Amino acid sequence: MVEAVPLPGNQEEEELEGAFINCWVNSTSMKSALTKATEYIQSEGWAMQKVEDRFIVHRERYEKDPELLESLECFDQSVNDGISSIFYVWPSE
């Protein structure tokens, strides 16, 4: 999970002040995962400000809790596509 702000030129720059972004990255190391997440977030028009949390997960973590269905879908997508994310945005004041 990272905190991010819209980059200049982001179409949502005027409406949104920031976001928490959960990323699932299929990677061989934490360092590589962070690099891939950073590149992905920038390609989506956002600049990472702070890493809030990071850890290695396994599919079983999400299978046991029906409230984590969206996270399970993201986990599976990252296995197939290399990366997946959910943006939790908040508006500008």
C-alpha positions as CSV (number, residue, x, y, z in Angstrom):
1,M,0.0,0.0,0.0
2,V,1.3,3.4,-1.0
3,E,0.1,6.9,-0.7
4,A,0.2,8.9,-4.0
5,V,-0.8,12.3,-5.5
6,P,-1.8,13.0,-9.1
7,L,1.0,13.9,-11.4
8,P,0.7,17.1,-13.5
9,G,-1.3,16.3,-16.6
10,N,-3.3,13.6,-14.8
11,Q,-6.9,14.0,-16.0
12,E,-8.1,13.7,-12.4
13,E,-5.6,16.2,-11.1
14,E,-8.1,18.9,-10.4
15,E,-10.8,16.7,-8.8
16,L,-8.5,14.4,-6.7
17,E,-6.0,15.3,-4.0
18,G,-4.6,11.9,-3.4
19,A,-4.9,8.1,-3.2
20,F,-4.0,5.0,-1.3
21,I,-3.0,2.4,-3.8
22,N,-2.9,-1.3,-3.0
23,C,-0.7,-3.1,-5.5
24,W,-0.2,-6.8,-6.0
25,V,3.0,-7.5,-7.9
26,N,4.3,-10.9,-9.1
27,S,8.0,-10.6,-8.4
28,T,11.0,-12.4,-7.1
29,S,12.0,-9.8,-4.5
30,M,10.5,-7.0,-2.5
31,K,12.9,-4.5,-4.1
32,S,11.8,-5.6,-7.6
33,A,8.2,-5.5,-6.6
34,L,8.5,-1.9,-5.3
35,T,10.3,-0.8,-8.6
36,K,7.5,-2.4,-10.7
37,A,4.8,-0.8,-8.5
38,T,6.4,2.6,-8.8
39,E,6.7,2.4,-12.6
40,Y,3.1,1.2,-12.8
41,I,1.7,3.9,-10.6
42,Q,3.6,6.6,-12.6
43,S,2.3,5.1,-15.8
44,E,-1.2,5.6,-14.4
45,G,-0.5,9.3,-13.7
46,W,0.4,9.2,-10.1
47,A,3.5,10.0,-8.0
48,M,4.2,7.8,-4.9
49,Q,4.7,9.9,-1.8
50,K,5.1,7.2,0.8
51,V,5.1,3.4,1.2
52,E,2.6,2.6,3.9
53,D,2.9,-1.1,4.0
54,R,4.5,-4.0,2.1
55,F,4.5,-7.7,2.6
56,I,4.6,-11.0,0.8
57,V,1.2,-12.7,0.4
58,H,-0.1,-16.1,-0.7
59,R,-3.4,-16.9,-2.3
60,E,-4.5,-18.8,0.9
61,R,-4.6,-15.5,2.8
62,Y,-7.6,-14.3,0.6
63,E,-9.3,-17.7,0.2
64,K,-10.2,-18.0,3.8
65,D,-12.0,-14.7,4.1
66,P,-15.1,-14.0,1.9
67,E,-14.7,-10.2,2.6
68,L,-11.4,-10.3,0.7
69,L,-12.9,-11.4,-2.6
70,E,-11.8,-8.2,-4.4
71,S,-8.2,-8.8,-3.1
72,L,-8.3,-12.4,-4.2
73,E,-9.2,-11.2,-7.7
74,C,-6.3,-8.7,-7.7
75,F,-3.9,-11.4,-6.4
76,D,-5.0,-13.7,-9.3
77,Q,-4.7,-10.9,-11.8
78,S,-1.2,-10.2,-10.6
79,V,-0.2,-13.8,-11.1
80,N,-1.5,-13.7,-14.7
81,D,-0.6,-10.1,-15.7
82,G,2.4,-9.3,-13.4
83,I,0.6,-6.5,-11.5
84,S,-2.8,-5.5,-10.2
85,S,-4.1,-2.6,-8.1
86,I,-6.9,-0.9,-6.4
87,F,-7.0,2.9,-6.1
88,Y,-8.7,4.4,-3.1
89,V,-8.9,8.1,-4.0
90,W,-10.1,11.2,-2.1
91,P,-11.3,14.5,-3.6
92,S,-9.7,17.8,-3.5
93,E,-11.1,20.2,-1.0
